[in-house]
Amino acid sequence: MRKPSSLPNCAALLLLAGAPALAATSSTALAATAPAPAPIWTLGDENASLTAGGLPDRYYVNQFALGWISAPQAGTSASARLGRMLLGGGQARVSLGVVQRIYTGAETRLDTPPPGDEPFAGYLALRAGLVADRGNTRSLAGLAAGVIGPDAGGGLVQNTFHDVIGQAHTHGWGHQLPDEPAFDLGVARIWRWRIGRIPASTLSADALPFAAGQAGTTLDEVEGGVMLRLGEGLHSDFGAPRLPPAIGGGEAYAPDRPLAWYVFASLTGRLIVHDVFLDGANFSASAHVRKVPEVAEAAVGVAVLWHGMRFAASEVFQTQRFHGQDGGIHQFGAFSISARF
């Protein structure tokens, strides 16, 4: 390639004259790959049957969630002001959703569960929260309000689904945790640390350390960990989403190209003070087990962002949550699909 000084004068003039147009064309092309901010809908599920090990339904069996998150709010909006006050500023979004969880014991063939087995329990709640992005930091705060017990519909949903797929009913729901209200408040922060480009490739790597805490009638805990990612377009989000109480990157994303993707691995440590699904009902006598206060989780998975949609799937490995838990490591699969509307 010749030095610019060797170009004829007329060619240099043409090059200078065309530079603004070329820059404008490049900006237009870049804008075309970065869609305008929009609300996002996310459908997610975690299920103990979605594993490579083919394990049966037991313990933490299933969680289903449907969530909506707004486009970034104007700086003068009430939600933006609340985000600045609670989360320290940044680009704020509002999130809303509904979630249902199902827990059963390992013995699901008996009408009366044996002592020492995890209590049967259903949980149903509405969620509302704030998400604030500030550079390479994401802060989250949320409130969940709902019910634990028969009114949560855990047994009805599980056995109706078993009817649909031709699987035997799960017994023991007659001894589930009793109805009582459920209220929880949680906060989390995620940091995005760039590791760098992989030589001789288009791939990049980063690390997403995170810390979180939750307090309420169902769970009192703190947790921390890190997610490592390798792929393209990592700046599009803060990691694949996970369902509560686990901490993922949140439902918000802003794709900066038509196709972004990454593989990831994460490690999480949790210190649990109170867990109603193991300790038993708060306001009456019920089945209960002796929980393990220190729980670790590892996950591996993949996420793809394609033309404004995001698909994520992972396999999660969880250490024992209570003394006497059978089967060692508990496995479950997680997936989510998100779309911008």
Stockholm file with secondary structure:
# STOCKHOLM 1.0

chainA/1-341         MRKPSSLPNCAALLLLAGAPALAATSSTALAATAPAPAPIWTLGDENASLTAGGLPDRYYVNQFALGWISAPQAGTSASARLGRMLLGGGQARVSLGVVQRIYTGAETRLDTPPPGDEPFAGYLALRAGLVADRGNTRSLAGLAAGVIGPDAGGGLVQNTFHDVIGQAHTHGWGHQLPDEPAFDLGVARIWRWRIGRIPASTLSADALPFAAGQAGTTLDEVEGGVMLRLGEGLHSDFGAPRLPPAIGGGEAYAPDRPLAWYVFASLTGRLIVHDVFLDGANFSASAHVRKVPEVAEAAVGVAVLWHGMRFAASEVFQTQRFHGQDGGIHQFGAFSISARF
#=GR chainA/1-341 SS CCCGGGSCHHHHHHHHHHHHHHHHHHHHHHHHHSCCCCCEEEEEEEETTSSTTCCCSCEEEEEEEEEEECCCCCTTSHHHHHHHHHHCSSEEEEEEEEEEEEEECSCCSCSSCCTTSCCCEEEEEEEEEEEEEETTEEEEEEEEEEEESGGGCHHHHHHHHHHHHTCCCCCCGGGSCCCEEEEEEEEEEEECEEEEECTTSSCEEEEEEEEEEEEESSEEEEEEEEEEEEEECGGGCSSCCCCTTSCCSCSCCCCSSSEEEEEEEEEEEEEEEEEHHHHCCSSSCCCCCCBCSEEEEEEEEEEEEETTEEEEEEEEEECCSBTTCTTSSEEEEEEEEEEEC
#=GC SS_cons         CCCGGGSCHHHHHHHHHHHHHHHHHHHHHHHHHSCCCCCEEEEEEEETTSSTTCCCSCEEEEEEEEEEECCCCCTTSHHHHHHHHHHCSSEEEEEEEEEEEEEECSCCSCSSCCTTSCCCEEEEEEEEEEEEEETTEEEEEEEEEEEESGGGCHHHHHHHHHHHHTCCCCCCGGGSCCCEEEEEEEEEEEECEEEEECTTSSCEEEEEEEEEEEEESSEEEEEEEEEEEEEECGGGCSSCCCCTTSCCSCSCCCCSSSEEEEEEEEEEEEEEEEEHHHHCCSSSCCCCCCBCSEEEEEEEEEEEEETTEEEEEEEEEECCSBTTCTTSSEEEEEEEEEEEC
//
